[in-house]
Amino acid sequence: MSARTKARKRAIDILYAADIRQTTIPESLAMEAERAANEPARMVSWLYARDIVDGVVDHREEIDELIETYSQGWTLSRMPTIDRAILRIGIWEILYNDAVPHAVAIDEAVEAAKVLSTDDSAGFVNGLLGRIAQTAPSA
């Protein structure tokens, strides 16, 4: 597993934990930062995970609006919590991280959905992110 894939998983964990525990994302991020500081092996993936989470926080309103717009009949509150985290990360990478090609962001999100969510989630994630990538500037 690449360092960026590990970072995405850590970012999913942070966003998911904040949602489930009903805490703020910065609180969840601070708890993970403390764990990362005590485990040097986590440092490589930690830096990109933090970039992702900070980016999602900075653009959350826009990201959530896109999810609502493109999800066709699904509200954020109706989606599985893990799917919300995966979609937020995928959208941030597509729209705000020029270093990640759109296809890579989509593939990583779909793989995460296959492993972490429901049987239908991978297709849902793929379709939603694909539609958003079509409207985004090329990476």
N, C-alpha and C positions, 0 to 999 in steps of 0.2 A: 504494500500500500504506500503510495507516494506521500510526501510530507503535506502537500496541498490537500489530498484526500483526507488525511488525518485531521488537518486543520478544519476542513468543512464539517467533519463529524463532531469535532469539539464545538464548533460554532452552533451546529444543530443542537447539541446537548445543552448549551448555554441558553439558547432561545427557548427550547422545550422546557427546561427547568424553570425559567422565569414564568412561562405561561402556566405550567402545572401548579407551581407553588404560589402563584399570584403575587409574585414579587416583581420589582422592576428589573429590566435587563441589566442596567449598571450594577445592581446588587448581585445578580447571578454571575456577571462578568468578574466582579471583585472576588467572589468565592473561588472561581476557576483560576484567577490570577494567583491567588494564594497557593493553590494546589500546584500550579505550574512552577512557581518559585521554589517549591520544595522538591521538585522532580526535574532535574536538569535535562533528562531525556525528552521531556515534553516541550522544551523551549523552542525547537525548530518549528513545530506545528503551531505552537502557541502564538507566535507573532502574526501569522496570517489569520488565525482564528480571531484574534483581537481586531485585526483590520476589517474582517467580514462583519463582526458584531457591531463595531463602531459605525461602519457604513450603513448597516441595516437601521441602527438607531437614528443616524443622521437623516435618512431618507424614508423612514417608516411610513409616514403619512402617504407619500407618493406610491410607495411599494404596495401598501394595503389597498389603496384606491385602484391600482392596476389589477390586483388579485380579484377584487370585487367586480371590476369591469369585465375581465376576461374569463371569469369562472362560470359564466352562464348558468344561473339558477342556484349557485352555491354562495351562501354568505360566509364570511370569515368564521363566524361563531359555529356554523354547521360543519365545517371541515375538521378532520382529525387534527389535533394539536401538532403532531409531527409533520403533517403535510404543510401547515402554515409556516413552520420553521424552514422546511426544505424550500418552499416557494419563495420565501423572503430572501434566502441566500441566493437562490438561482437568479432572481430578478436583480438583486444587487450586482451580482457578477456580470450579468448581461448589460445592464445600463450604466454601471458606475466603475467597473474595473476593466479598463482597456487591455490589460495584460492577459485576460482570459478570453479565448475565442468563444463565441456564442455556443457553438456545438459542444465544446468541452463543458461549459457551465450546465447545459441541458443534460448531457450524458451523465455528469456527476450527480445531478439532482435526481434523475431517473433511477440510477443505481442505488442511491440512498433510499429512495421510496420503495424500491423492490425489497431491500433488506429490512427496512425499519417500519414500513407501514402496511396498509391493506393490499389485497390482490389488485384492486382497481386503481390504486394510487399512482402507480408508475405511468399508466396511460394518461391519467388526468394531469399529472405534473408535466409530462412530455407535451401534451396538447396545449396547455396553458402557456408554458415557457416558449414553445415554438411560435405561438401567435405573437407573443410579446417581442421575441427576437426578430420577427419579420418587420416590426415597426421601428426597431432600434437601429442606430447607426452601426455599421459593421465594425467588429473588433479586429 
